[in-house]
Amino acid sequence: MKSHIRVLGIDDGPFDFSDDRALFAAVLFRLPSYIEAIALGTVEVDGRDSSDSIRQIVERKGWKHMLHAIMIDGAALGGFNIVDIKALSVKTGIPSITVTSERPDMKSIKEALKGHFQCWEYRYAMLESRELHEIRLDEGAVYVSFEGTDLKNAVEIVKKSVIRGLTPEPIRIAHMVAGACASFRREVCQWGV
């Protein structure tokens, strides 16, 4: 694998469950530490459009041909708007990787889904079908699921993406951008500007 591959980091910003939509950031990152572009999108809170929203940004921006991976913070955006990484990888032709620093508690997730959605089975089945892999880093472990690539390549991409700590840099920057933009949007709405 080349040392300066491009990875798209995805994370959402803060939102209220009373909101219709949640903002997310997509950061085009050339490893190990160069930001090439940033885009913003939205997903329906607790909806089912996260995979399509990410795909639309990739296609609209013309990034499809240059990306080696799409890396998402966790399994969902905007609450329980679960990213279908298989569909995302198939539709874009780009490997899709979810990364979290804590092993998901599937029993608690199942109970939360049952309590929140009448048709919770679809969302749970999407999560349960994913194979979860632990990747050991200098400062601990992260847990990944992936589609469109193999374990060796996914491990290499994640390890190349982490500069310090446990969070891959494309996701860390996407988190900061989405957080700042969501906060600014709330403040502007409150000010009536």
N, C-alpha and C positions, 0 to 999 in steps of 0.2 A: 504494500500500500504506500502511495506517495505520502510524504510528510506534511504537505500543505493542502490537504483535502478541504472541501467546503461542506459544512454541516449547517442545517437550519435548526436553530433552537426555538422551541415553542413553549410559552407559559402564559397563563391568564393573570389578570390583575384582580384586585379585590372587588367584590360586588355584593349586593344584597339579594337574597332569594326572592325579594319582591320585585327586583329588576326583571325586565323582559330579556335583556341581552347583557352579556359579559364581554369585556374587551380582552383581547389577547395580542401578544407581540410575537412576531416572527423575525428572528435575527439571523441574517446570513453571515456566517462566521468562517473565515479561513483559518484553519488550525495552524499554529497553536494559539494565536492571540490577536487576530486582525478582524475587525468588524468591517464588512463590505457594504451591508445595507440593512435597513430595518423597515418592516411593514407592520401595519396594524389591521386587525380584523375583529369581528365579533361573532359570538355564538349565542344561541338561545340558552338561557339559564335552564338547566335540567332537560335540555332538548336532545336532539339526535342529529345535529348538523355539524358537529366538530370536524369530522373527517373531510367533508365537502368544503368547509370553510378554509381549512389548511390547504387542501388541493387547489382551491380557487386562487389563493395568494401565490402559490408556486407557479401556476399557469399564467396568471395575470402579469406577474413580474418577469416571466421568462427565465426562471431559475432552474427549470426542470433538467436541462442538459448539463448543468454544472454541479449539481448536488450529489454527494456521496451518501448522505443519510439525512433523515428528518428525525430530530430528537425531541421528545415531548416530556415535560415534567409531569410524571405520574400518568395515570390511565385516562384522565378526563379533564375537560375544561368546563368552566361555568357550572360547577356543582357536579351533577351526575351525567353530563353530556360526554359520554364515553367515546374516546377516539377508537374507531375501528381500524386498527393498524394494518390489518390484512387488506381491507379494501383500499386504504390509503396507499399502501405499497403497490398493490396491483394497478390502481388507476394512474399513479404517477410514474411507476417503474423505478421508484427510489426506496431503498430500505428504510423502514420505520422502526424506531426504537423508543420504548418508554423507559424512564429512569426514575427511581425513587430511592431515598436513603433509608427508608424503613420497609421491612417486609410487610406487605399488605395483610391485614387480618380479615380473611375471607368470610369468617363467620359474622363479624361485626358489619362488614359491607353488605352481606346478604340480608341481615336484619334491617339495616338502614334502607335498602332498596325496597324490601317488603313493606316497610312502614311509609314509604314515600310514593310508590307507584303501584297502580293496580296491575299493570303488565310489567312486572319487575323481572320476569324470567329471562327476557331477551338480553337485558343489560348484564345480568349476572352471568348468563351463559357466555357472553362475549369475554368477560373477565376470567371466568373459570377455565375457559378453553386455552388460555395463554400459558405457555410454559414460562416459569419464572426462574431466572438464573442469578446467582450471587456472583458479583465481581469484587474481588479483594483489591483495595487500594491502600496506599501508604497510611491513610488516616482512618480506615475502617472499610465498610462494604457498602455497595449499592446493589439494587435489585433491578434487573432489566427483563423486559419481554421484547421480542423483535419479530419482524416479518421481512421477507425479501433479501435476507442474508443468512449467514451461518453464525454460530456462536463465536468462532475465532475472530471473524471480522467485526462483530458487534463489540466484543471485548476490546479489540484494538482501537476502534473508534472512540469508545467511552474513555479508555485510558489516555488516549491522545488529547481528549477534550478537557480533562481535569488538570488545572494548573495548581490549585491548592484546595484542600478540603475534600469534600465528597461530591460537590455539584459540578457537572460539566459546564465549562465556561459559556457555551452558547445558551444553555438554559439559564444560567445565573444572570446573564445580560438581559435575556428576554424577560425574566422575572422583574428586574429593576425597571426596564422600559415600560412594561405593562402596568406595574404598580404606580409609577410616576404619572403615566397618561390617564389611568383610571382615577387617581386622586385629583388631577387637574380638571378632568371632566366633571367630577362631582362639585368641585369648588366653583367652577364657571356656572354650573346649573344653579347652585345656591345663590350666587351673586346676581343671577339674572342677566349675565353678559351675553 
